[in-house]
Amino acid sequence: MLFKFPKDDKNFSWTSHSKTKMLQYRISEQKIKTVLKNPSRKEEGVAPKTAAVMMRHDTPKRKEEIWAMYQELSQKLKGESRKLRVISVWRYPGVSPIGKAIPIPQDILDELTNMI
């Protein structure tokens, strides 16, 4: 299966970190856009001025969540859409605890702290 990297457009900006993690976790651009537009849950991100959203992605064999951390680059104006920078994406096996710290794998957390 070939992986198609997402391109920046008027609504989304993708970091190289998010593209790498999409490839690692085999998450498509369309799946991330679906999570961003219709999340099951929204939490405050670990980086300043960021948010993280989650959508359940359960199959008969496994339970998991798909998370995306983003930053708003522009506010939504009348007749226009907002622009989001997708910072990171990941899969979380199982069910994450509600209202607690976002369950970010340690390797991703290390990369994010090095980026900031």
C-alpha angles and dihedrals in degrees: 000000000000118000117222113208115222120249126221114256139164093289105034138040117190125206119217087243092059091048091051092049091047088056093045095049095034095237118155127225090244092053091053091048089051091051091049094048099041111022125177090213139008125206136175112269124240093238119068116274094008135120132202124212130193139199126187114242105185125171128183090261102042144018118221145150129225113217131192127188116204144166126218111237096181135016121244111261127192109290093002134092126233122251118234130193110212106215104176142352131195146161119241116201114225125357121321119221113261118241096009129104114304110264101240117169112248095242091056092046090052091051092048093051089050090051093051 
